[in-house]
Amino acid sequence: MRTIRISNSSIKAIMPPSDARLAFRYYFDYSGIMEMNTAVNALSGIAQESRLQAFRLLVQAGPDGLPAGQIGDRLGLAPATLSFHLATLRQAGLIQVRRAGRSLIYSADFDAMGRLIEFLLQDCCGGQACLPTGTAACSSTPANETTQHSQETES
């Protein structure tokens, strides 16, 4: 989550002293908006079939990532098309790129993915524990496993 820090001098410059207490509320409201914008940007980055496939491929590849050529070969995308899609994913903050010799190695940004999932599930089930037991950002849970919430309501 990105936050913007407001100093006391900037609060005094834009607000009368009696309204300085509102700055605390403004700070959190504004950072919430930034979090929403970041989530929208990330979701729009994967809202296209080829980009979603590329992102999933990079998630499967793990932190080591894959060279651009291998991504293109596996997805059957022309280099120019692949470059456009990878740039969009990078701009959305979902992938990272590093240079290894003459190759560009792309990898999923697992921290960003975790923050997006956390944001999407932030108020899930009204604050009740409803996710499968042992759910973690990079773990898989069997689809037939019951949830904590459903176990509590059955008892």
Phi and psi in degrees as GROMACS dihedral restraints (atoms count N, CA, C in turn):
[ dihedral_restraints ]
;  ai    aj    ak    al  type     phi  dphi    fc
    3     4     5     6     1   -91.7    20    10
    4     5     6     7     1   137.5    20    10
    6     7     8     9     1  -127.5    20    10
    7     8     9    10     1   155.8    20    10
    9    10    11    12     1  -115.4    20    10
   10    11    12    13     1   127.5    20    10
   12    13    14    15     1   -91.8    20    10
   13    14    15    16     1   135.3    20    10
   15    16    17    18     1  -114.1    20    10
   16    17    18    19     1   123.1    20    10
   18    19    20    21     1   -84.3    20    10
   19    20    21    22     1   160.4    20    10
   21    22    23    24     1   -60.0    20    10
   22    23    24    25     1   -36.7    20    10
   24    25    26    27     1   -66.6    20    10
   25    26    27    28     1   -36.6    20    10
   27    28    29    30     1   -72.6    20    10
   28    29    30    31     1   -30.5    20    10
   30    31    32    33     1   -65.0    20    10
   31    32    33    34     1   -46.1    20    10
   33    34    35    36     1   -64.1    20    10
   34    35    36    37     1   -32.3    20    10
   36    37    38    39     1   -71.5    20    10
   37    38    39    40     1   -31.2    20    10
   39    40    41    42     1  -106.2    20    10
   40    41    42    43     1   -11.0    20    10
   42    43    44    45     1  -134.4    20    10
   43    44    45    46     1   145.0    20    10
   45    46    47    48     1   -65.5    20    10
   46    47    48    49     1   154.0    20    10
   48    49    50    51     1   -53.9    20    10
   49    50    51    52     1   -34.7    20    10
   51    52    53    54     1   -66.4    20    10
   52    53    54    55     1   -23.1    20    10
   54    55    56    57     1   -99.4    20    10
   55    56    57    58     1     6.3    20    10
   57    58    59    60     1   -61.9    20    10
   58    59    60    61     1   -29.2    20    10
   60    61    62    63     1   -65.9    20    10
   61    62    63    64     1   -23.0    20    10
   63    64    65    66     1   -70.5    20    10
   64    65    66    67     1   -21.8    20    10
   66    67    68    69     1   -61.2    20    10
   67    68    69    70     1   -36.3    20    10
   69    70    71    72     1   -61.0    20    10
   70    71    72    73     1   -46.0    20    10
   72    73    74    75     1   -65.5    20    10
   73    74    75    76     1   -42.6    20    10
   75    76    77    78     1   -60.6    20    10
   76    77    78    79     1   -41.0    20    10
   78    79    80    81     1   -56.9    20    10
   79    80    81    82     1   -48.7    20    10
   81    82    83    84     1   -73.4    20    10
   82    83    84    85     1   -38.3    20    10
   84    85    86    87     1   -61.5    20    10
   85    86    87    88     1   -43.1    20    10
   87    88    89    90     1   -66.4    20    10
   88    89    90    91     1   -41.6    20    10
   90    91    92    93     1   -67.0    20    10
   91    92    93    94     1   -31.7    20    10
   93    94    95    96     1   -64.3    20    10
   94    95    96    97     1   -38.8    20    10
   96    97    98    99     1   -64.6    20    10
   97    98    99   100     1   -41.5    20    10
   99   100   101   102     1   -62.9    20    10
  100   101   102   103     1   -38.7    20    10
  102   103   104   105     1   -64.5    20    10
  103   104   105   106     1   -41.4    20    10
  105   106   107   108     1   -62.8    20    10
  106   107   108   109     1   -44.2    20    10
  108   109   110   111     1   -63.2    20    10
  109   110   111   112     1   -38.7    20    10
  111   112   113   114     1   -64.5    20    10
  112   113   114   115     1   -42.5    20    10
  114   115   116   117     1   -64.8    20    10
  115   116   117   118     1   -43.1    20    10
  117   118   119   120     1   -62.3    20    10
  118   119   120   121     1   -41.8    20    10
  120   121   122   123     1   -62.6    20    10
  121   122   123   124     1   -44.2    20    10
  123   124   125   126     1   -65.3    20    10
  124   125   126   127     1   -44.7    20    10
  126   127   128   129     1   -65.9    20    10
  127   128   129   130     1   -37.0    20    10
  129   130   131   132     1   -68.1    20    10
  130   131   132   133     1   -27.3    20    10
  132   133   134   135     1   -65.1    20    10
  133   134   135   136     1   -32.6    20    10
  135   136   137   138     1  -103.6    20    10
  136   137   138   139     1    10.8    20    10
  138   139   140   141     1   -86.3    20    10
  139   140   141   142     1    41.1    20    10
  141   142   143   144     1  -152.0    20    10
  142   143   144   145     1   138.5    20    10
  144   145   146   147     1   -56.1    20    10
  145   146   147   148     1   -48.9    20    10
  147   148   149   150     1   -65.6    20    10
  148   149   150   151     1   -38.8    20    10
  150   151   152   153     1   -68.7    20    10
  151   152   153   154     1   -39.5    20    10
  153   154   155   156     1   -64.0    20    10
  154   155   156   157     1   -41.9    20    10
  156   157   158   159     1   -63.0    20    10
  157   158   159   160     1   -43.4    20    10
  159   160   161   162     1   -63.3    20    10
  160   161   162   163     1   -42.9    20    10
  162   163   164   165     1   -63.9    20    10
  163   164   165   166     1   -45.4    20    10
  165   166   167   168     1   -63.0    20    10
  166   167   168   169     1   -37.7    20    10
  168   169   170   171     1   -62.8    20    10
  169   170   171   172     1   -41.7    20    10
  171   172   173   174     1   -69.5    20    10
  172   173   174   175     1   -33.6    20    10
  174   175   176   177     1   -64.4    20    10
  175   176   177   178     1   -43.0    20    10
  177   178   179   180     1   -64.0    20    10
  178   179   180   181     1   -34.8    20    10
  180   181   182   183     1   -70.3    20    10
  181   182   183   184     1   -20.8    20    10
  183   184   185   186     1    80.9    20    10
  184   185   186   187     1  -168.7    20    10
  186   187   188   189     1   -64.1    20    10
  187   188   189   190     1   -22.9    20    10
  189   190   191   192     1   -69.7    20    10
  190   191   192   193     1   -28.3    20    10
  192   193   194   195     1    73.8    20    10
  193   194   195   196     1  -168.7    20    10
  195   196   197   198     1  -140.3    20    10
  196   197   198   199     1   148.3    20    10
  198   199   200   201     1   -68.2    20    10
  199   200   201   202     1   151.9    20    10
  201   202   203   204     1   -55.6    20    10
  202   203   204   205     1   -40.5    20    10
  204   205   206   207     1   -60.1    20    10
  205   206   207   208     1   -41.5    20    10
  207   208   209   210     1   -67.0    20    10
  208   209   210   211     1   -38.1    20    10
  210   211   212   213     1   -61.6    20    10
  211   212   213   214     1   -47.4    20    10
  213   214   215   216     1   -61.2    20    10
  214   215   216   217     1   -42.7    20    10
  216   217   218   219     1   -63.3    20    10
  217   218   219   220     1   -44.9    20    10
  219   220   221   222     1   -68.3    20    10
  220   221   222   223     1   -32.5    20    10
  222   223   224   225     1   -96.2    20    10
  223   224   225   226     1    -9.0    20    10
  225   226   227   228     1    67.8    20    10
  226   227   228   229     1    37.8    20    10
  228   229   230   231     1  -107.6    20    10
  229   230   231   232     1   141.7    20    10
  231   232   233   234     1   -65.4    20    10
  232   233   234   235     1   149.8    20    10
  234   235   236   237     1   -54.1    20    10
  235   236   237   238     1   -42.1    20    10
  237   238   239   240     1   -66.5    20    10
  238   239   240   241     1   -40.4    20    10
  240   241   242   243     1   -66.2    20    10
  241   242   243   244     1   -44.8    20    10
  243   244   245   246     1   -60.8    20    10
  244   245   246   247     1   -44.8    20    10
  246   247   248   249     1   -58.0    20    10
  247   248   249   250     1   -43.1    20    10
  249   250   251   252     1   -61.4    20    10
  250   251   252   253     1   -47.1    20    10
  252   253   254   255     1   -67.4    20    10
  253   254   255   256     1   -40.3    20    10
  255   256   257   258     1   -66.7    20    10
  256   257   258   259     1   -37.1    20    10
  258   259   260   261     1   -64.3    20    10
  259   260   261   262     1   -38.5    20    10
  261   262   263   264     1   -66.1    20    10
  262   263   264   265     1   -43.1    20    10
  264   265   266   267     1   -64.1    20    10
  265   266   267   268     1   -37.9    20    10
  267   268   269   270     1   -67.5    20    10
  268   269   270   271     1   -42.2    20    10
  270   271   272   273     1   -64.9    20    10
  271   272   273   274     1   -31.7    20    10
  273   274   275   276     1   -75.5    20    10
  274   275   276   277     1    -8.3    20    10
  276   277   278   279     1    81.8    20    10
  277   278   279   280     1    17.6    20    10
  279   280   281   282     1   -96.3    20    10
  280   281   282   283     1   -19.9    20    10
  282   283   284   285     1  -132.2    20    10
  283   284   285   286     1   161.6    20    10
  285   286   287   288     1  -123.7    20    10
  286   287   288   289     1   157.7    20    10
  288   289   290   291     1  -133.3    20    10
  289   290   291   292     1   143.3    20    10
  291   292   293   294     1  -140.0    20    10
  292   293   294   295     1   155.2    20    10
  294   295   296   297     1   -97.6    20    10
  295   296   297   298     1   133.0    20    10
  297   298   299   300     1  -128.7    20    10
  298   299   300   301     1    97.1    20    10
  300   301   302   303     1    67.2    20    10
  301   302   303   304     1  -120.1    20    10
  303   304   305   306     1   -96.2    20    10
  304   305   306   307     1    -3.1    20    10
  306   307   308   309     1   -97.1    20    10
  307   308   309   310     1   147.7    20    10
  309   310   311   312     1  -101.5    20    10
  310   311   312   313     1   123.4    20    10
  312   313   314   315     1  -105.2    20    10
  313   314   315   316     1   122.5    20    10
  315   316   317   318     1  -103.8    20    10
  316   317   318   319     1   141.3    20    10
  318   319   320   321     1  -143.3    20    10
  319   320   321   322     1   152.5    20    10
  321   322   323   324     1   -68.3    20    10
  322   323   324   325     1   143.6    20    10
  324   325   326   327     1   -90.7    20    10
  325   326   327   328     1    93.7    20    10
  327   328   329   330     1   -65.7    20    10
  328   329   330   331     1   -30.7    20    10
  330   331   332   333     1   -64.7    20    10
  331   332   333   334     1   -44.9    20    10
  333   334   335   336     1   -64.3    20    10
  334   335   336   337     1   -40.6    20    10
  336   337   338   339     1   -62.7    20    10
  337   338   339   340     1   -42.6    20    10
  339   340   341   342     1   -63.0    20    10
  340   341   342   343     1   -41.6    20    10
  342   343   344   345     1   -64.9    20    10
  343   344   345   346     1   -37.2    20    10
  345   346   347   348     1   -65.9    20    10
  346   347   348   349     1   -45.7    20    10
  348   349   350   351     1   -62.8    20    10
  349   350   351   352     1   -42.6    20    10
  351   352   353   354     1   -60.9    20    10
  352   353   354   355     1   -42.6    20    10
  354   355   356   357     1   -63.1    20    10
  355   356   357   358     1   -43.2    20    10
  357   358   359   360     1   -66.5    20    10
  358   359   360   361     1   -31.5    20    10
  360   361   362   363     1  -100.4    20    10
  361   362   363   364     1     8.0    20    10
  363   364   365   366     1   -51.8    20    10
  364   365   366   367     1   -46.8    20    10
  366   367   368   369     1  -114.7    20    10
  367   368   369   370     1    31.1    20    10
  369   370   371   372     1   -57.1    20    10
  370   371   372   373     1   132.6    20    10
  372   373   374   375     1    55.5    20    10
  373   374   375   376     1    34.2    20    10
  375   376   377   378     1    60.9    20    10
  376   377   378   379     1    29.8    20    10
  378   379   380   381     1    90.8    20    10
  379   380   381   382     1    -3.4    20    10
  381   382   383   384     1   -75.8    20    10
  382   383   384   385     1   151.8    20    10
  384   385   386   387     1   -74.5    20    10
  385   386   387   388     1   107.0    20    10
  387   388   389   390     1  -130.1    20    10
  388   389   390   391     1     0.3    20    10
  390   391   392   393     1   -84.8    20    10
  391   392   393   394     1   153.1    20    10
  393   394   395   396     1   -56.2    20    10
  394   395   396   397     1   144.7    20    10
  396   397   398   399     1   -57.5    20    10
  397   398   399   400     1   132.8    20    10
  399   400   401   402     1    81.0    20    10
  400   401   402   403     1    12.0    20    10
  402   403   404   405     1   -66.6    20    10
  403   404   405   406     1   130.7    20    10
  405   406   407   408     1  -136.7    20    10
  406   407   408   409     1   166.1    20    10
  408   409   410   411     1   -57.6    20    10
  409   410   411   412     1   -39.1    20    10
  411   412   413   414     1  -118.1    20    10
  412   413   414   415     1    25.5    20    10
  414   415   416   417     1  -110.8    20    10
  415   416   417   418     1   155.5    20    10
  417   418   419   420     1  -107.9    20    10
  418   419   420   421     1   139.5    20    10
  420   421   422   423     1  -118.1    20    10
  421   422   423   424     1   133.3    20    10
  423   424   425   426     1   -56.3    20    10
  424   425   426   427     1   140.2    20    10
  426   427   428   429     1   -64.2    20    10
  427   428   429   430     1   -25.7    20    10
  429   430   431   432     1   -89.5    20    10
  430   431   432   433     1     1.8    20    10
  432   433   434   435     1   -71.3    20    10
  433   434   435   436     1   134.2    20    10
  435   436   437   438     1   -76.3    20    10
  436   437   438   439     1   160.2    20    10
  438   439   440   441     1   -95.5    20    10
  439   440   441   442     1   160.1    20    10
  441   442   443   444     1   -60.7    20    10
  442   443   444   445     1   -42.4    20    10
  444   445   446   447     1   -62.9    20    10
  445   446   447   448     1   -45.4    20    10
  447   448   449   450     1   -69.4    20    10
  448   449   450   451     1   -31.3    20    10
  450   451   452   453     1   -68.1    20    10
  451   452   453   454     1   -38.0    20    10
  453   454   455   456     1   -67.4    20    10
  454   455   456   457     1   -40.6    20    10
  456   457   458   459     1   -74.0    20    10
  457   458   459   460     1   -25.4    20    10
  459   460   461   462     1   -76.4    20    10
  460   461   462   463     1   -27.3    20    10
